[in-house]
Amino acid sequence: MTSSPNAVAVRVWDLPTRLFHWLLVLAVVGLVVTGNIGGNWMAWHQRLGYAVLALLIFRLLWGLVGGRWSRFRHFVRGPRAVFDYLRGTADPLAEVGHSPLAALSVLAMLGALGAQVGTGLISDDEIAFVGPLARFVASNTAYAATAYHKNWGKLLVLGLVGLHIAAIVYYRLRRGKSLVPPMWHGDKLLPPGTPASADGWPQRLLALGVAALSVAVTAGIISLGNA
């Protein structure tokens, strides 16, 4: 959706979604750094993995009850919508939040990070790291999870991050759209009447409740390893 001469600022990304995004960025960077350093830093690698688990749970729940453009039902679309977007014949509202193509990227990233967290929970490198849930799976499964986590899973996440950055650069240079500022302050310049995401104190208090639930679920999963 291109901005018209009388475009107005519309709240697209609510504060909880923005906080999720930047906290996830920091956590992923921290995971890559600590994972590559290894040694004593693996304790922080594990803690950051737990943080990503809580963030992913939060995003899944927030995708059901969050601001309009953060909800899955408002940006996850079928193949026809993706095809129309690529042809330039998509619904004008298709680019307000995540475009149909960007939605696939979001789902891929959530899935890849979920797989990394899941394999990390059951990993066993037979040296210095054992995931809290490794005792619930067979040794061969734990070793396979460790191999995926350290190799293909890591490369998949890094590849998706690279594609995400490339898309940001492409939209900025070729289409004249800056995707980063709206994820910082929340607003986009859009035609009057474009539906906005609710982002008041009721939504933020709801987000605190969802965050608390996400942390509690994460703590419960971790505690299974100590039961």
C-alpha positions in Angstrom: 0.0 0.0 0.0 1.5 3.3 -1.1 0.9 6.4 1.0 -1.4 9.0 -0.5 -0.8 12.8 -0.3 -3.3 13.0 2.6 -1.8 10.0 4.4 -2.1 10.0 8.2 -0.1 8.1 10.9 -1.9 4.9 11.7 -0.8 2.6 14.7 0.1 -0.7 13.0 2.5 -2.3 15.5 1.3 -2.3 19.1 3.9 -1.8 21.8 3.9 -5.5 22.9 4.6 -6.6 19.4 7.5 -4.2 19.1 9.0 -5.2 22.4 8.7 -8.9 21.3 10.5 -8.1 18.0 13.5 -6.3 19.5 13.8 -8.6 22.5 13.9 -11.6 20.0 16.5 -9.8 18.0 18.7 -9.3 21.0 18.2 -12.9 22.2 19.0 -14.4 18.8 22.2 -12.4 18.5 23.1 -13.4 22.1 22.5 -17.1 21.2 24.7 -17.0 18.2 27.5 -15.3 20.1 27.4 -17.5 23.2 27.0 -20.6 21.1 30.1 -19.8 19.0 32.2 -19.0 22.1 31.0 -22.0 24.0 32.7 -22.9 27.3 31.3 -21.1 30.4 29.1 -19.0 28.0 26.9 -22.0 27.4 25.1 -21.3 30.7 24.0 -18.0 29.1 23.3 -19.7 25.9 20.8 -21.9 27.8 19.2 -19.0 29.6 18.8 -17.1 26.3 17.2 -20.2 24.8 14.7 -20.2 27.7 14.0 -16.5 26.9 13.3 -17.3 23.3 10.9 -20.1 24.3 9.0 -17.6 26.5 9.0 -15.1 23.7 7.7 -17.6 21.2 4.9 -18.7 23.5 4.0 -15.0 24.0 3.9 -14.4 20.2 1.7 -17.3 19.6 -0.8 -16.2 22.2 -0.5 -12.5 21.2 -1.2 -13.6 17.6 -4.7 -14.5 18.9 -5.5 -11.6 21.2 -3.0 -8.8 20.2 -3.5 -5.7 18.1 -5.3 -6.0 14.8 -2.2 -6.3 12.6 -0.4 -8.6 15.0 -3.1 -11.2 14.9 -2.5 -14.2 12.6 -5.9 -14.0 11.1 -5.1 -10.5 9.7 -1.8 -11.4 8.0 -1.6 -15.1 7.5 -3.2 -15.8 4.1 -3.5 -18.6 1.6 -1.5 -19.2 -1.7 -4.0 -17.1 -3.7 -3.2 -14.0 -1.6 0.5 -14.6 -2.0 0.1 -15.0 -5.8 -2.0 -11.8 -6.0 0.6 -9.9 -4.0 3.4 -11.0 -6.3 1.3 -9.9 -9.3 0.6 -6.6 -7.7 -3.2 -7.2 -7.6 -3.5 -7.8 -3.8 -6.1 -6.2 -1.5 -4.8 -2.7 -0.6 -4.9 -3.7 3.1 -2.5 -6.6 2.4 0.5 -4.5 3.1 -0.7 -2.6 6.2 1.0 -5.1 8.5 2.9 -8.1 7.2 2.4 -8.6 3.5 1.3 -12.1 2.4 4.9 -12.8 1.4 6.4 -11.4 4.7 3.8 -13.5 6.6 5.5 -16.7 5.2 8.8 -15.3 6.4 7.4 -14.7 9.9 6.0 -18.2 10.1 9.2 -19.7 8.8 11.2 -17.8 11.4 8.9 -18.8 14.3 9.0 -22.4 13.1 12.8 -22.5 12.8 13.3 -20.9 16.2 10.8 -23.3 17.7 12.7 -26.2 16.3 16.0 -24.8 17.7 14.5 -24.3 21.1 12.9 -27.8 21.0 16.1 -29.5 20.0 18.0 -27.5 22.5 15.7 -28.8 25.3 16.5 -32.4 24.5 20.1 -32.0 23.4 23.1 -33.8 24.9 26.5 -33.1 23.6 28.2 -35.6 25.9 30.6 -32.9 27.0 29.3 -30.0 28.9 25.6 -29.4 27.9 22.5 -31.5 28.6 19.1 -30.1 27.9 16.5 -30.2 30.8 14.3 -32.6 28.9 17.0 -34.8 27.5 16.3 -37.5 30.0 12.8 -38.0 28.5 14.2 -39.1 25.1 16.4 -42.0 23.9 20.1 -41.2 23.7 20.1 -41.5 19.9 17.3 -39.0 19.7 19.2 -36.6 22.0 22.3 -36.9 19.9 20.4 -36.3 16.7 18.7 -33.3 18.2 22.1 -32.0 19.2 23.5 -32.4 15.7 20.5 -30.6 14.2 20.7 -27.8 16.7 24.4 -27.2 16.1 24.4 -27.6 12.3 21.3 -27.5 10.1 19.1 -25.7 12.6 21.6 -23.0 13.2 22.2 -22.5 9.5 18.5 -22.3 8.8 18.0 -19.6 11.4 21.0 -17.6 10.1 19.7 -18.0 6.6 16.3 -16.7 7.5 17.8 -13.8 9.3 19.9 -13.0 6.2 16.8 -13.1 4.0 15.0 -10.8 6.5 17.8 -8.3 6.3 17.9 -8.6 2.6 14.2 -7.9 2.3 14.5 -4.8 4.5 17.3 -3.5 2.2 15.3 -4.4 -0.9 12.2 -2.6 0.2 14.2 0.5 1.2 16.3 0.8 -2.0 13.9 -0.6 -4.6 10.5 0.3 -3.3 11.3 3.3 -1.1 9.7 1.8 2.0 11.5 1.8 5.4 10.3 -1.2 7.4 12.4 -0.6 10.5 11.0 2.7 11.8 7.4 1.5 12.0 8.7 -1.5 14.1 10.3 1.1 16.4 7.6 3.7 16.9 4.6 1.7 15.7 3.1 3.9 13.1 2.9 3.9 9.3 1.7 6.7 7.0 -1.5 5.3 5.4 -4.7 6.5 3.8 -7.3 7.9 6.2 -9.7 5.2 7.4 -7.1 2.4 7.5 -8.0 0.3 10.5 -5.5 0.7 13.4 -4.2 -1.7 16.0 -5.5 -1.0 19.5 -2.5 0.0 21.6 -3.8 1.5 24.8 -3.3 0.6 28.5 -6.0 -2.2 28.4 -4.0 -4.0 25.6 -0.7 -3.4 27.4 -2.1 -4.8 30.7 -3.4 -7.8 28.7 0.1 -8.2 27.2 1.6 -8.3 30.7 -0.8 -11.1 31.6 0.1 -13.0 28.5 3.8 -12.4 29.2 3.4 -13.7 32.7 1.6 -16.8 31.4 4.4 -17.4 28.9 7.1 -17.2 31.5 5.1 -19.6 33.8 4.7 -22.1 31.0 8.4 -21.8 30.2 9.3 -22.3 33.9 7.0 -25.3 34.0 8.7 -26.9 31.0 12.1 -26.4 32.5 11.1 -27.7 35.8 10.1 -31.0 34.2 13.8 -31.7 33.9 14.3 -31.3 37.7 11.2 -33.3 38.7 
